[in-house]
Amino acid sequence: MEDYILDFTTNLAILHRQFQRDMNQILEADQVPINITEFYLLVLVSEASPINQRMAARTIAVDEGLMTRMVRHLVTLALLQKTDDPADRRNKQLTLTTKGQTLVRQAIDVLHQWWRHVTPSDAPVNFQLLTEQLQKLSTQVLNFDHPLDDLN
């Protein structure tokens, strides 16, 4: 019996890990002093700016301690700006600096090159449809605090 959920999960993990490994190598080779998780944060901020630091941590699934260290590092590199949230000064809002915007644009070009390289020419992938479906799944996952609680 074919288990499409298991196959999907396995293939998603393979794509994620291969992409992560390759992007870290590219970032290192280009002497960009960030890692892939920090890149994910910069892309998220570019798409949802300004974004609350806690929401950013939840969205990219890192704990608040790691998020604090990443933000500090990216602020030091002048890629990210952190300001008090006017609604609640305990929360911080994140925005990209001009330097951060430039880096994100360059990294996105590399991302597109990577996908062009790994996409099979004999079986075109409908990235628009795939993205729409994955966005629905991502939104659903982000709406659950503990998705495994419902399994019992």
C-alpha positions, 0 to 999 in steps of 0.5 A, a space after each residue: 500500500 502506497 503511503 503518500 503522507 510518508 512519501 511526502 514527508 520524506 521528500 520534503 525532508 530531503 529537499 529541505 536538508 539538501 537545500 539547507 546544506 547547499 545554501 550554507 555552503 554557498 553562503 560560506 563560499 561567498 563569505 556571507 557571515 550568516 547561516 541558512 536559519 538567519 537567511 530564513 529570518 531575513 527573508 521572513 522579515 523582507 516579506 512581513 516587515 515589520 514583524 514581531 520578534 516572537 512571531 518570527 521565532 514561532 514562524 521559523 520554529 526557533 526558540 526565543 533564545 536562539 532568535 535573540 542571538 540571531 537578531 543580535 548577530 544580524 543587527 551587528 552586521 547591519 542587516 537587521 534593525 530592531 525597534 520597540 513595538 509601539 503597542 508593547 515595548 516588551 516586544 521588538 519589531 524587526 525590519 531589514 536595513 538597506 544592506 539587509 535588503 540587498 543581501 536578501 535580493 542577492 540570496 534570492 537570486 541564488 535560491 532561484 538558481 538552485 531550484 533551476 538546477 535541481 528541477 528535472 527538465 523532463 518533469 516540469 514542476 508547477 511551483 505556483 500550485 505547489 506553493 499555494 498548497 504548501 502555504 495552506 499547510 503552513 498556515 494550518 501548522 502555525 495556527 496550532 500551538 501543539 498539533 500532536 495533542 489532537 492525535 491522542 
